[in-house]
């Protein structure tokens, strides 16, 4: 927080819009107090955008936390027994209740006329409310500081977690800035010269990489109800394409994805007493081998986590595995789901174990509208950009949810090979791609609206 407070005034040049600064801050900084303070240094407009984005994230955290607590209370943890309500309460993030309480208090005050609207529709704070706001804001910073233990953060046992956080946060900072610059850049140019008829929505991605995916949450709120949606367009950076190059693919492009979780329950014991065991490790190993054998050209299954809490001479009572399944055909997807369950049932029968199979259905396949791809590729060529047709891609995007509802296009923006690998702390895209992304997305939106 203090680092952001010291550096942000020097990071944002005058030509960078406050909206962009606010979006970057709100999407990057973890603590709400840090978002509020850092964005206010940039300006009031930046503060408004940052707080709105951070508040939306906090609401989603509350939803996720509720379902995690519900899952723990019904399914249990590693020990196999559901934890008590006291444990669930202990793990539940209490700050969510603070947000709810503050919202209720503010709504009650507003309904009773304690807050009034100014000439520009902004809420005016009376003296008492301003005093409480200042006091609690200051207390928030004091509490954050008192709760920080730098020695524990850099300790040996926490070092791996620290590096993981730094890598993820560095990537988040870079990608959030690029997204904010491109999207707000497009919207700002439209706002300055609205030479079109129609409505243009700018959509940020509120959650990705794990179920249920941000796009499904957006659609659940029915934001496009009553509109004739001509197209939903998504842009993603791509280091394998040079700056000035756009990548397209018509039809099936990116895979549908499902999350897989298995808990193999057996009878553990001393490793020397094999006849007394119903070995979940052996059963889990066979299950893993048979699952990996399902891999093919349009089916990718990977297990990324295996936990067996035994020892050199102790076989545990259970083994936990989790991973992902990616497919391109809904019928094939259902067939593989059934085969996975059959594998588990067969292994259970032969090893005398019991396997809980949890297949969490995730994103649908990203399917690009062929007509949109044709028009978009032609437009890119007219703008002097290089166009490449892309191969099938086994990664997944929650953008696939939009594809099931509306004509959709998801394309790639070249940021140069020198950018390095995405999802790493060293990812550094060429900033020249920002102007390319803004200009092309504006041209594409205008073409779609005019048609």
Secondary structure, DSSP 4 states (H G I P E B T S, - for coil): -HHHHHHHHHH--TTS-HHHHHHHHHHH-SSHHHHHHHHHHH-HHHHHHHHHHHHHHHHHHHHHHHHHHHHHHHH--TTSSPPPHHHHHHHS-THHHHHHHHHHHHHHHHHTTSSEE-TTSPEEPPHHHHHHHHHHHHHHHHHHHHH--HHHHTSGGGHHHHHHHHHHHHHHHHHHHHHHHHHHHHHHHHHHS--S-S----------SSTT-HHHHHHHTTTTTTS----EEEEEEETTS-TTEEEE--EEEE-EEEEEEEEEE-B-EETT-GGG-B-HHHHHHHHHHHHHTT-BTTEEEEEEEEE---BTTEE-SEEEEEEEEEES-HHHHHHHHHHHHHHHHHHHHHHT-EEEEEEEE-PPPEEE-HHHHHHHHHHHHHTT-EEEEPPPB-S--TTHHHHTTS-EEEEEEE--GGG--TTSTT----THHHHHHHHHHHHHHHHHHH-
